[in-house]
Every structure is written in structure tokens, then in C-alpha cells.
Amino acid sequence: MGCDYTRTALHGYLDGELDATRAAEFERHLEGCRECANTLGAEESLRSSLQRSGLYEHAPISLRKKIRADLDAATAPAIASRIPVWRWFAVAAAILIVASVSWYAWPRLQSSATSSPVTAAEIIDAHIRSLQPGHLTDVASTDQHTVKPWFNGKLAFVPPVKDFTEEGFPLIGGRLDVLNGQDVAALVYARRKHLINVFVWPTKEPDTPIHPPGSRQGYQWVHWRHQGMEFCAVSDVSASDLHELAQLIYQ
């Protein structure tokens, strides 16, 4: 790039790794720099193509639980001493592959109403704002048949609402929120003592799998599109917990 912004800064913006101040500064820079804007567009187009190519699939929840149990068992000293060295190399190689795929697979979140990006900083800010007293829910209920009808007439769409108490993610309620100037639904779930916001809005974009998680400021998020809706779940729970909830909603 021939301007003051390095390619590292551009990739940091694409991956949602810049803080809110630096992201806003870069977005202002894009308004006057055609070179950066063109490069950003090319990178987003490449990631979108890779995303639609179906190069990877996420493992089912049952397999994730089995692997997690195996890893827990492998940490015991008596067992660890019997694990061949080649298996540790295999684990390291798998982590490297996942990290490489994640860099390419994470797309910009898109608002169907404006075709403008919903940034990771905006998603996290909305989550943090909801944690302030009196902001978490407009309708507080663990009954999906109470929460879902509440959105009727308040939005131009009705989000899919399900309770996953038996799976460890009880529904807490829902509320109206705003992302990038667009009204969205926010569904609130609990995971032990943590709260998870699942933002939902309509989209005309094609369905996508659940993308690899992003992380910033101690918060994790995952994003996907399914059956005309765009979803983004954000919380301070572990990435594996957040992905497990995303799989339940996706199914």
C-alpha cells in the first residue's frame, strides 16, 4: 500500500482486532483513500468467495464434547506420560490449520438494510451496554412462546426464538436494539453465571456456516446466516461454549 496505513492495519480492521478508536480512525481514512478502499474491497471479496466455497465444515456437538473429554483426560500426568510425541505434533499442526482457515473465513458482518458493515466493536459495545442495570431485556421470560410473540409489531420481522435450558443455555428474555442504524432483535441466554447476547436481523445474503470465533477485549463472538436471518452471538464465555449455542440455534 502506498499510504500511511500498513497492510497489517488493514488486516487488523478486517479481523476486528482494532479497538473502537483505531477502527473509527481507519474508517474515516477509507473515505478519502481510494487505494485502501479498493484493497479492502478485494480482501473482503476474497474472503467471501472462500466462505461460499464450502472448504470446511464444523464438527457436530457430540464430537466436540468427546474431543473435549479426551483432552481433559490427556492433561492427567499419568496419561500424558504415555502419549506418543507424534500426537502432540499432530495437535499443533491442527491448531495451525484452524488458525489459518479462521483468518480467511471471518467475514465482515453486513446489514441488509444499508449494505454497510456492522463492526465487531459495535457488536461488543451493544453487548456491554446491555449489561448495565435495566438494559438487558424488554421482555424477561424463559418461555420462548412469550418472548417470540413479543416482537410482533415491534420489528419488520420476527426472530426465531428457542429455549435451550436442557442443553445448559436457558433463555432469559429479549429486547430491541440498534446496530448500524438498523433495528435488530437481541435474544438473551445464560451460561452458568455469564450472559450471552444473540443479535438477529434479516438478510438477503445466502446462508453461511458458523464462522470461526473472533475475540476482542475479553469478549468472543460468532457469526452466521441461516434461512434469511443473520446472527451474531457475543459474550465473555469461552469460544467453545459460544459455538455450542450457535450450533443449537443453527439446527
Sequence and secondary structure as in RCSB ss.txt:
>XXXX:A:sequence
MGCDYTRTALHGYLDGELDATRAAEFERHLEGCRECANTLGAEESLRSSLQRSGLYEHAPISLRKKIRADLDAAT
APAIASRIPVWRWFAVAAAILIVASVSWYAWPRLQSSATSSPVTAAEIIDAHIRSLQPGHLTDVASTDQHTVKPW
FNGKLAFVPPVKDFTEEGFPLIGGRLDVLNGQDVAALVYARRKHLINVFVWPTKEPDTPIHPPGSRQGYQWVHWR
HQGMEFCAVSDVSASDLHELAQLIYQ
>XXXX:A:secstr
  SSS HHHHHHHHTT S HHHHHHHHHHHHH HHHHHHHHHHHHHHHHHHHTT      HHHHHHHHHHHHHHT
SHHHHTTS HHHHHHHHHHHHHHHHHHHHH   EE TTT  EE HHHHHHHHHHHTSTT S SEE S HHHHHHH
TBTTBSS      BGGGTB EEEEEEEEETTEEEEEEEEEETTEEEEEEEEE  S        EEETTEEEEEEE
ETTEEEEEEESS HHHHHHHHHHHH 
